[in-house]
């Protein structure tokens, strides 16, 4: 809510959208190769939940995928791919429900 007007004007410049899409395009395969581990949902602590949850804010920038950002953050924190995707889906539920009319 604090960045609403900025997100609608400054972040929507075509050059910025192209750069953010390119960064996500390089970042997703990087985290897929170099991230991951053996942690699962029972291992999620407050710090990890906050880091992964805050990564959703990156999706305010057009060209950044909310699920891509959260899955990448979870992989970098050492979570397995399937658990990172599951946690990302769970984090998205309140946002999706909040966007419904």
C-alpha positions as CSV (number, residue, x, y, z in Angstrom):
1,X,0.0,0.0,0.0
2,X,2.9,2.3,0.7
3,X,4.3,1.9,-2.8
4,X,1.0,1.8,-4.7
5,X,1.4,5.0,-6.7
6,X,5.0,4.3,-7.4
7,X,4.2,0.7,-8.5
8,X,1.6,2.1,-10.9
9,X,3.9,4.7,-12.5
10,X,7.7,4.4,-12.0
11,X,7.8,0.6,-12.0
12,X,5.8,0.3,-15.2
13,X,8.4,1.9,-17.5
14,X,9.0,-0.6,-20.4
15,X,12.8,-0.6,-19.8
16,X,12.3,-1.5,-16.1
17,X,9.9,-4.3,-17.0
18,X,12.4,-5.7,-19.5
19,X,15.2,-5.6,-16.9
20,X,13.1,-7.2,-14.2
21,X,12.0,-10.0,-16.6
22,X,15.6,-10.6,-17.6
23,X,16.8,-10.7,-14.0
24,X,14.0,-13.2,-13.2
25,X,15.0,-15.2,-16.3
26,X,18.6,-15.5,-15.0
27,X,17.7,-15.8,-11.3
28,X,15.2,-18.7,-11.5
29,X,17.6,-21.1,-13.1
30,X,20.4,-20.0,-10.8
31,X,18.4,-20.7,-7.7
32,X,17.2,-24.0,-9.1
33,X,20.8,-25.1,-9.7
34,X,22.5,-23.6,-6.6
35,X,19.7,-23.6,-4.1
36,X,17.7,-26.4,-2.5
37,X,18.5,-28.7,0.3
38,X,16.7,-31.2,2.5
39,X,14.5,-28.8,4.5
40,X,10.7,-29.2,4.4
41,X,7.6,-27.4,5.7
42,X,8.1,-28.7,9.3
43,X,11.5,-26.9,9.3
44,X,10.0,-23.5,8.5
45,X,10.9,-21.1,11.3
46,X,9.9,-17.5,11.8
47,X,13.0,-16.1,10.1
48,X,12.5,-18.2,7.0
49,X,8.8,-17.5,6.8
50,X,9.5,-13.7,7.0
51,X,12.2,-13.9,4.3
52,X,10.1,-16.0,2.0
53,X,7.0,-13.9,2.7
54,X,8.8,-10.6,2.1
55,X,10.1,-11.9,-1.2
56,X,6.5,-11.6,-2.4
57,X,6.9,-7.8,-2.3
58,X,9.2,-8.1,-5.3
59,X,6.1,-8.9,-7.3
60,X,5.1,-5.3,-7.0
61,X,7.6,-4.7,-9.8
62,X,6.0,-5.8,-13.2
63,X,7.9,-8.7,-14.7
64,X,8.6,-10.3,-11.4
65,X,6.7,-13.5,-10.6
66,X,5.3,-13.8,-7.1
67,X,5.6,-17.5,-7.1
68,X,9.1,-17.4,-8.7
69,X,10.3,-15.0,-6.1
70,X,9.0,-17.0,-3.2
71,X,10.2,-20.4,-4.6
72,X,13.6,-18.9,-5.3
73,X,13.9,-17.5,-1.8
74,X,12.9,-20.9,-0.3
75,X,15.4,-22.7,-2.4
76,X,18.2,-20.3,-1.4
77,X,17.2,-21.0,2.3
78,X,17.8,-24.7,1.8
79,X,14.3,-26.1,1.1
80,X,13.5,-28.9,-1.2
81,X,11.9,-28.0,-4.6
82,X,8.6,-29.6,-3.8
83,X,8.4,-28.0,-0.3
84,X,9.3,-24.6,-1.7
85,X,6.5,-24.8,-4.2
86,X,4.0,-26.0,-1.6
87,X,5.0,-23.1,0.8
88,X,4.8,-20.6,-2.1
89,X,1.2,-21.8,-2.9
90,X,0.2,-21.5,0.8
91,X,1.6,-18.0,1.0
92,X,-0.4,-17.0,-2.1
93,X,-3.7,-18.1,-0.7
94,X,-4.3,-15.0,1.4
95,X,-3.3,-12.7,-1.4
96,X,-5.6,-14.4,-3.9
97,X,-8.5,-14.3,-1.4
98,X,-7.8,-10.7,-0.6
99,X,-7.9,-9.8,-4.4
100,X,-11.3,-11.4,-4.8
101,X,-14.2,-8.9,-4.9
